[in-house]
Amino acid sequence: MRVAGIQIHKTASGKIKSVTFDYKKHGEAIAPVLEQLGAIEPDEFDKEWAKGGLSPEEFRKALHVHIKSLPWKK
């Protein structure tokens, strides 16, 4: 059976050698397996997002410090 976006490569004896998936079509189904195998590493944004960020109060304080450090013209 042929499925769009999946190519099966076989040896001369007919055994499956490798399979190629179109990640754009089947990415949602394949991604968990690839992550479990360690084939996909999260990008820098995802790593930082997973760490967590500033709380709203910490963000407000950091924003005020940054604004006060700007050279305002009178």
Backbone as XML, in Angstrom:
<?xml version="1.0"?>
<chain id="A" units="angstrom">
  <residue number="1" name="MET">
    <atom name="N" x="0.844" y="-1.172" z="0.000"/>
    <atom name="CA" x="0.000" y="0.000" z="0.000"/>
    <atom name="C" x="0.893" y="1.241" z="0.000"/>
  </residue>
  <residue number="2" name="ARG">
    <atom name="N" x="0.564" y="2.205" z="-0.827"/>
    <atom name="CA" x="1.332" y="3.447" z="-0.925"/>
    <atom name="C" x="0.614" y="4.554" z="-0.178"/>
  </residue>
  <residue number="3" name="VAL">
    <atom name="N" x="1.383" y="5.312" z="0.567"/>
    <atom name="CA" x="0.841" y="6.440" z="1.305"/>
    <atom name="C" x="1.598" y="7.683" z="0.863"/>
  </residue>
  <residue number="4" name="ALA">
    <atom name="N" x="0.862" y="8.747" z="0.571"/>
    <atom name="CA" x="1.498" y="9.983" z="0.137"/>
    <atom name="C" x="2.421" y="10.511" z="1.225"/>
  </residue>
  <residue number="5" name="GLY">
    <atom name="N" x="3.641" y="10.870" z="0.842"/>
    <atom name="CA" x="4.599" y="11.427" z="1.781"/>
    <atom name="C" x="5.468" y="10.395" z="2.472"/>
  </residue>
  <residue number="6" name="ILE">
    <atom name="N" x="5.307" y="9.115" z="2.137"/>
    <atom name="CA" x="6.131" y="8.059" z="2.735"/>
    <atom name="C" x="6.733" y="7.232" z="1.610"/>
  </residue>
  <residue number="7" name="GLN">
    <atom name="N" x="8.066" y="7.107" z="1.624"/>
    <atom name="CA" x="8.756" y="6.272" z="0.648"/>
    <atom name="C" x="9.462" y="5.144" z="1.381"/>
  </residue>
  <residue number="8" name="ILE">
    <atom name="N" x="9.263" y="3.927" z="0.910"/>
    <atom name="CA" x="9.901" y="2.762" z="1.517"/>
    <atom name="C" x="10.984" y="2.280" z="0.563"/>
  </residue>
  <residue number="9" name="HIS">
    <atom name="N" x="12.192" y="2.123" z="1.087"/>
    <atom name="CA" x="13.331" y="1.655" z="0.302"/>
    <atom name="C" x="13.638" y="0.228" z="0.743"/>
  </residue>
  <residue number="10" name="LYS">
    <atom name="N" x="13.720" y="-0.683" z="-0.220"/>
    <atom name="CA" x="13.933" y="-2.091" z="0.097"/>
    <atom name="C" x="15.261" y="-2.577" z="-0.469"/>
  </residue>
  <residue number="11" name="THR">
    <atom name="N" x="15.761" y="-3.671" z="0.111"/>
    <atom name="CA" x="16.961" y="-4.316" z="-0.401"/>
    <atom name="C" x="16.576" y="-5.172" z="-1.599"/>
  </residue>
  <residue number="12" name="ALA">
    <atom name="N" x="17.561" y="-5.762" z="-2.245"/>
    <atom name="CA" x="17.294" y="-6.615" z="-3.405"/>
    <atom name="C" x="16.456" y="-7.832" z="-3.027"/>
  </residue>
  <residue number="13" name="SER">
    <atom name="N" x="16.567" y="-8.279" z="-1.786"/>
    <atom name="CA" x="15.792" y="-9.442" z="-1.346"/>
    <atom name="C" x="14.374" y="-9.072" z="-0.907"/>
  </residue>
  <residue number="14" name="GLY">
    <atom name="N" x="14.065" y="-7.780" z="-0.880"/>
    <atom name="CA" x="12.709" y="-7.351" z="-0.559"/>
    <atom name="C" x="12.501" y="-6.896" z="0.880"/>
  </residue>
  <residue number="15" name="LYS">
    <atom name="N" x="13.561" y="-6.906" z="1.690"/>
    <atom name="CA" x="13.434" y="-6.452" z="3.072"/>
    <atom name="C" x="13.489" y="-4.929" z="3.113"/>
  </residue>
  <residue number="16" name="ILE">
    <atom name="N" x="12.767" y="-4.349" z="4.050"/>
    <atom name="CA" x="12.759" y="-2.895" z="4.186"/>
    <atom name="C" x="14.111" y="-2.441" z="4.721"/>
  </residue>
  <residue number="17" name="LYS">
    <atom name="N" x="14.725" y="-1.514" z="3.982"/>
    <atom name="CA" x="16.032" y="-0.983" z="4.358"/>
    <atom name="C" x="15.872" y="0.344" z="5.101"/>
  </residue>
  <residue number="18" name="SER">
    <atom name="N" x="15.049" y="1.228" z="4.551"/>
    <atom name="CA" x="14.824" y="2.523" z="5.177"/>
    <atom name="C" x="13.478" y="3.068" z="4.735"/>
  </residue>
  <residue number="19" name="VAL">
    <atom name="N" x="13.016" y="4.050" z="5.503"/>
    <atom name="CA" x="11.744" y="4.697" z="5.211"/>
    <atom name="C" x="11.977" y="6.197" z="5.266"/>
  </residue>
  <residue number="20" name="THR">
    <atom name="N" x="11.436" y="6.919" z="4.297"/>
    <atom name="CA" x="11.543" y="8.367" z="4.249"/>
    <atom name="C" x="10.149" y="8.955" z="4.433"/>
  </residue>
  <residue number="21" name="PHE">
    <atom name="N" x="10.033" y="9.850" z="5.438"/>
    <atom name="CA" x="8.759" y="10.493" z="5.725"/>
    <atom name="C" x="8.822" y="11.949" z="5.308"/>
  </residue>
  <residue number="22" name="ASP">
    <atom name="N" x="7.738" y="12.465" z="4.767"/>
    <atom name="CA" x="7.605" y="13.894" z="4.519"/>
    <atom name="C" x="7.180" y="14.513" z="5.845"/>
  </residue>
  <residue number="23" name="TYR">
    <atom name="N" x="8.098" y="15.243" z="6.471"/>
    <atom name="CA" x="7.847" y="15.775" z="7.812"/>
    <atom name="C" x="6.731" y="16.808" z="7.794"/>
  </residue>
  <residue number="24" name="LYS">
    <atom name="N" x="6.590" y="17.512" z="6.673"/>
    <atom name="CA" x="5.535" y="18.515" z="6.588"/>
    <atom name="C" x="4.155" y="17.860" z="6.641"/>
  </residue>
  <residue number="25" name="LYS">
    <atom name="N" x="4.020" y="16.690" z="6.043"/>
    <atom name="CA" x="2.731" y="15.994" z="6.028"/>
    <atom name="C" x="2.503" y="15.170" z="7.296"/>
  </residue>
  <residue number="26" name="HIS">
    <atom name="N" x="3.541" y="14.500" z="7.775"/>
    <atom name="CA" x="3.375" y="13.541" z="8.866"/>
    <atom name="C" x="4.142" y="13.928" z="10.129"/>
  </residue>
  <residue number="27" name="GLY">
    <atom name="N" x="4.524" y="15.187" z="10.245"/>
    <atom name="CA" x="5.343" y="15.637" z="11.361"/>
    <atom name="C" x="4.713" y="15.445" z="12.721"/>
  </residue>
  <residue number="28" name="GLU">
    <atom name="N" x="3.418" y="15.685" z="12.835"/>
    <atom name="CA" x="2.755" y="15.558" z="14.137"/>
    <atom name="C" x="2.804" y="14.120" z="14.647"/>
  </residue>
  <residue number="29" name="ALA">
    <atom name="N" x="2.708" y="13.156" z="13.738"/>
    <atom name="CA" x="2.727" y="11.751" z="14.140"/>
    <atom name="C" x="4.145" y="11.261" z="14.410"/>
  </residue>
  <residue number="30" name="ILE">
    <atom name="N" x="5.122" y="11.819" z="13.711"/>
    <atom name="CA" x="6.504" y="11.335" z="13.799"/>
    <atom name="C" x="7.303" y="12.052" z="14.883"/>
  </residue>
  <residue number="31" name="ALA">
    <atom name="N" x="6.999" y="13.294" z="15.163"/>
    <atom name="CA" x="7.795" y="14.112" z="16.084"/>
    <atom name="C" x="7.998" y="13.467" z="17.459"/>
  </residue>
  <residue number="32" name="PRO">
    <atom name="N" x="6.973" y="12.907" z="18.115"/>
    <atom name="CA" x="7.215" y="12.303" z="19.432"/>
    <atom name="C" x="8.237" y="11.163" z="19.394"/>
  </residue>
  <residue number="33" name="VAL">
    <atom name="N" x="8.200" y="10.366" z="18.343"/>
    <atom name="CA" x="9.147" y="9.252" z="18.222"/>
    <atom name="C" x="10.557" y="9.783" z="18.007"/>
  </residue>
  <residue number="34" name="LEU">
    <atom name="N" x="10.702" y="10.783" z="17.150"/>
    <atom name="CA" x="12.019" y="11.351" z="16.889"/>
    <atom name="C" x="12.586" y="12.043" z="18.117"/>
  </residue>
  <residue number="35" name="GLU">
    <atom name="N" x="11.754" y="12.703" z="18.898"/>
    <atom name="CA" x="12.210" y="13.334" z="20.131"/>
    <atom name="C" x="12.645" y="12.285" z="21.146"/>
  </residue>
  <residue number="36" name="GLN">
    <atom name="N" x="11.905" y="11.190" z="21.228"/>
    <atom name="CA" x="12.239" y="10.114" z="22.156"/>
    <atom name="C" x="13.576" y="9.480" z="21.788"/>
  </residue>
  <residue number="37" name="LEU">
    <atom name="N" x="13.860" y="9.371" z="20.492"/>
    <atom name="CA" x="15.126" y="8.798" z="20.031"/>
    <atom name="C" x="16.282" y="9.787" z="20.136"/>
  </residue>
  <residue number="38" name="GLY">
    <atom name="N" x="15.957" y="11.062" z="20.349"/>
    <atom name="CA" x="16.997" y="12.082" z="20.437"/>
    <atom name="C" x="17.424" y="12.619" z="19.084"/>
  </residue>
  <residue number="39" name="ALA">
    <atom name="N" x="16.625" y="12.378" z="18.068"/>
    <atom name="CA" x="16.954" y="12.844" z="16.718"/>
    <atom name="C" x="16.611" y="14.311" z="16.521"/>
  </residue>
  <residue number="40" name="ILE">
    <atom name="N" x="15.680" y="14.821" z="17.310"/>
    <atom name="CA" x="15.286" y="16.221" z="17.206"/>
    <atom name="C" x="15.672" y="16.919" z="18.500"/>
  </residue>
  <residue number="41" name="GLU">
    <atom name="N" x="16.415" y="18.003" z="18.377"/>
    <atom name="CA" x="16.759" y="18.805" z="19.537"/>
    <atom name="C" x="15.951" y="20.097" z="19.471"/>
  </residue>
  <residue number="42" name="PRO">
    <atom name="N" x="15.426" y="20.527" z="20.596"/>
    <atom name="CA" x="14.675" y="21.785" z="20.577"/>
    <atom name="C" x="15.598" y="22.961" z="20.252"/>
  </residue>
  <residue number="43" name="ASP">
    <atom name="N" x="15.059" y="23.961" z="19.565"/>
    <atom name="CA" x="15.872" y="25.131" z="19.237"/>
    <atom name="C" x="16.054" y="26.005" z="20.480"/>
  </residue>
  <residue number="44" name="GLU">
    <atom name="N" x="16.850" y="27.038" z="20.353"/>
    <atom name="CA" x="17.182" y="27.880" z="21.504"/>
    <atom name="C" x="15.943" y="28.507" z="22.144"/>
  </residue>
  <residue number="45" name="PHE">
    <atom name="N" x="14.986" y="28.919" z="21.300"/>
    <atom name="CA" x="13.765" y="29.522" z="21.833"/>
    <atom name="C" x="13.022" y="28.534" z="22.725"/>
  </residue>
  <residue number="46" name="ASP">
    <atom name="N" x="12.888" y="27.292" z="22.260"/>
    <atom name="CA" x="12.176" y="26.285" z="23.050"/>
    <atom name="C" x="12.906" y="25.970" z="24.348"/>
  </residue>
  <residue number="47" name="LYS">
    <atom name="N" x="14.241" y="25.959" z="24.311"/>
    <atom name="CA" x="15.009" y="25.710" z="25.531"/>
    <atom name="C" x="14.775" y="26.818" z="26.549"/>
  </residue>
  <residue number="48" name="GLU">
    <atom name="N" x="14.824" y="28.066" z="26.095"/>
    <atom name="CA" x="14.610" y="29.195" z="26.996"/>
    <atom name="C" x="13.171" y="29.221" z="27.513"/>
  </residue>
  <residue number="49" name="TRP">
    <atom name="N" x="12.227" y="28.876" z="26.645"/>
    <atom name="CA" x="10.816" y="28.865" z="27.031"/>
    <atom name="C" x="10.570" y="27.818" z="28.117"/>
  </residue>
  <residue number="50" name="ALA">
    <atom name="N" x="11.227" y="26.659" z="27.995"/>
    <atom name="CA" x="11.044" y="25.584" z="28.963"/>
    <atom name="C" x="11.622" y="25.956" z="30.335"/>
  </residue>
  <residue number="51" name="LYS">
    <atom name="N" x="12.655" y="26.789" z="30.348"/>
    <atom name="CA" x="13.253" y="27.208" z="31.614"/>
    <atom name="C" x="12.285" y="28.066" z="32.423"/>
  </residue>
  <residue number="52" name="GLY">
    <atom name="N" x="11.392" y="28.701" z="31.743"/>
    <atom name="CA" x="10.498" y="29.639" z="32.407"/>
    <atom name="C" x="11.039" y="31.036" z="32.190"/>
  </residue>
  <residue number="53" name="GLY">
    <atom name="N" x="10.336" y="31.994" z="32.650"/>
    <atom name="CA" x="10.775" y="33.360" z="32.422"/>
    <atom name="C" x="10.589" y="34.194" z="33.671"/>
  </residue>
  <residue number="54" name="LEU">
    <atom name="N" x="10.465" y="35.445" z="33.442"/>
    <atom name="CA" x="10.253" y="36.366" z="34.546"/>
    <atom name="C" x="8.788" y="36.366" z="34.937"/>
  </residue>
  <residue number="55" name="SER">
    <atom name="N" x="8.558" y="36.556" z="36.203"/>
    <atom name="CA" x="7.187" y="36.742" z="36.651"/>
    <atom name="C" x="6.771" y="38.148" z="36.224"/>
  </residue>
  <residue number="56" name="PRO">
    <atom name="N" x="5.487" y="38.452" z="36.214"/>
    <atom name="CA" x="5.075" y="39.804" z="35.829"/>
    <atom name="C" x="5.721" y="40.895" z="36.686"/>
  </residue>
  <residue number="57" name="GLU">
    <atom name="N" x="5.877" y="40.615" z="37.978"/>
    <atom name="CA" x="6.487" y="41.608" z="38.863"/>
    <atom name="C" x="7.970" y="41.795" z="38.535"/>
  </residue>
  <residue number="58" name="GLU">
    <atom name="N" x="8.682" y="40.692" z="38.272"/>
    <atom name="CA" x="10.101" y="40.786" z="37.898"/>
    <atom name="C" x="10.263" y="41.512" z="36.566"/>
  </residue>
  <residue number="59" name="PHE">
    <atom name="N" x="9.359" y="41.232" z="35.624"/>
    <atom name="CA" x="9.421" y="41.894" z="34.326"/>
    <atom name="C" x="9.207" y="43.398" z="34.483"/>
  </residue>
  <residue number="60" name="ARG">
    <atom name="N" x="8.241" y="43.789" z="35.306"/>
    <atom name="CA" x="7.951" y="45.197" z="35.521"/>
    <atom name="C" x="9.170" y="45.910" z="36.108"/>
  </residue>
  <residue number="61" name="LYS">
    <atom name="N" x="9.823" y="45.290" z="37.099"/>
    <atom name="CA" x="11.010" y="45.891" z="37.705"/>
    <atom name="C" x="12.134" y="46.035" z="36.681"/>
  </residue>
  <residue number="62" name="ALA">
    <atom name="N" x="12.356" y="44.981" z="35.874"/>
    <atom name="CA" x="13.412" y="45.026" z="34.865"/>
    <atom name="C" x="13.107" y="46.080" z="33.808"/>
  </residue>
  <residue number="63" name="LEU">
    <atom name="N" x="11.848" y="46.226" z="33.458"/>
    <atom name="CA" x="11.441" y="47.225" z="32.471"/>
    <atom name="C" x="11.693" y="48.631" z="33.004"/>
  </residue>
  <residue number="64" name="HIS">
    <atom name="N" x="11.347" y="48.877" z="34.251"/>
    <atom name="CA" x="11.577" y="50.194" z="34.849"/>
    <atom name="C" x="13.068" y="50.521" z="34.914"/>
  </residue>
  <residue number="65" name="VAL">
    <atom name="N" x="13.883" y="49.556" z="35.267"/>
    <atom name="CA" x="15.333" y="49.770" z="35.312"/>
    <atom name="C" x="15.848" y="50.119" z="33.921"/>
  </residue>
  <residue number="66" name="HIS">
    <atom name="N" x="15.365" y="49.403" z="32.910"/>
    <atom name="CA" x="15.805" y="49.669" z="31.544"/>
    <atom name="C" x="15.364" y="51.056" z="31.079"/>
  </residue>
  <residue number="67" name="ILE">
    <atom name="N" x="14.124" y="51.416" z="31.350"/>
    <atom name="CA" x="13.609" y="52.722" z="30.929"/>
    <atom name="C" x="14.397" y="53.843" z="31.607"/>
  </residue>
  <residue number="68" name="LYS">
    <atom name="N" x="14.696" y="53.677" z="32.891"/>
    <atom name="CA" x="15.444" y="54.708" z="33.608"/>
    <atom name="C" x="16.888" y="54.829" z="33.109"/>
  </residue>
  <residue number="69" name="SER">
    <atom name="N" x="17.417" y="53.763" z="32.492"/>
    <atom name="CA" x="18.793" y="53.813" z="31.994"/>
    <atom name="C" x="18.896" y="54.475" z="30.622"/>
  </residue>
  <residue number="70" name="LEU">
    <atom name="N" x="17.779" y="54.728" z="29.943"/>
    <atom name="CA" x="17.813" y="55.336" z="28.625"/>
    <atom name="C" x="18.160" y="56.834" z="28.723"/>
  </residue>
  <residue number="71" name="PRO">
    <atom name="N" x="18.927" y="57.316" z="27.743"/>
    <atom name="CA" x="19.299" y="58.746" z="27.786"/>
    <atom name="C" x="18.158" y="59.614" z="27.241"/>
  </residue>
  <residue number="72" name="TRP">
    <atom name="N" x="17.329" y="60.125" z="28.112"/>
    <atom name="CA" x="16.182" y="60.926" z="27.694"/>
    <atom name="C" x="16.631" y="62.348" z="27.402"/>
  </residue>
  <residue number="73" name="LYS">
    <atom name="N" x="16.089" y="62.879" z="26.322"/>
    <atom name="CA" x="16.384" y="64.286" z="25.953"/>
    <atom name="C" x="15.328" y="65.174" z="26.555"/>
  </residue>
  <residue number="74" name="LYS">
    <atom name="N" x="15.765" y="66.309" z="27.067"/>
    <atom name="CA" x="14.806" y="67.248" z="27.682"/>
    <atom name="C" x="14.469" y="68.348" z="26.727"/>
  </residue>
</chain>
